[in-house]
């Protein structure tokens, strides 16, 4: 989905990796527990999307006399990656997941350690969850500390901390709403979109763009880049929702059955709720024992009732809006790199 050129990838990727490794090393303590080592080890292998957005946007907007230097921007890019990792660690605990990026996550590693020590399955799962919560807390604290010590002037630092604090509050609300919408009545489309915006768009797209604007000294663009971030973030999440139902796991790296079995009320599902297909579809959603024939029928219903095509049109509209506004703000190239291929309702959304 994200098309950085090889030159930009080498340039930004090297800066990001160096900054992230430096930040993780700074978290070491003489009395360090194995938790921080787990944070450090499980943070490797990500796409570094958020740091790349921040640095790319900074380069596009900074001009000859930015408010803060690129070194400061690199340190904040690393802080964003650690913040993202904190959310991932906590999200895995919420979802009861033991694996991330094809290997044991923090909770999974500590669960396995407890089993090897002779703990029961229940005890081991509780121990792993505790480790995940605490490791996520350490990563979150480390990220906020990195923002506070990024080297920007005090006034800028205060604005950065305010932006991060606002993103934390909204993202936590979105995460909790996501859990609620999987156990309560299915939401309408507006509520499902608000959940997706807060869970994904706010910290993954709006926050890095907002930080870039602050560092570049382009305060006049702050509201505009937040609109671009919202559109890109929603499109990103909607594509992920489509992959979670219609995607090929070999290509997407994620299951195409777990969202259906968990009964997640994504915008895709919210759109289907008011259609003729809902009576039958609702009998499959949330059924942990649903087999592949039932799941295949659910996918068929989501396509036949028009929900899939509606989500694909919404993705296209959001990315078109982001492209138009991004071009006006001087971020056209960045938006183009972040947008995906045009979706087609007759083919896989992977």
Secondary structure, 3 states (H helix, E strand, C coil): CCCCCHHHHHHHHHHHHHHHHHHHHHCCCCCCCHHHHHHHHHCCCCCCHHHHHHHHHHHHHCCCCCCCCHHHHHHHHHHHHHHHHHHHHHHHHHHCCCEECCEECHHHHHHHHHHHCCCCHHHHHHHHHHHHHHHHHHHHHHHHHHHHCCCCCHHHHHHHHHHHHHHHHHHHHHHHHHHHHHHCCCCCHHHHHHHHHHHHHHHHHHHHHHHHHHHHCCHHHHHHHHHHHHHHHHHHHHHHHHHHHHCCHHHHCCCCCHHHHHCCCCHHHHHHHCCCCHHHHCCCCCCCCCCHHHHHHHHHHHHHCCHHHHHHHHHHHHHHHHHHHHHHHCCHHHHHHHCCCCCCCCCCCC
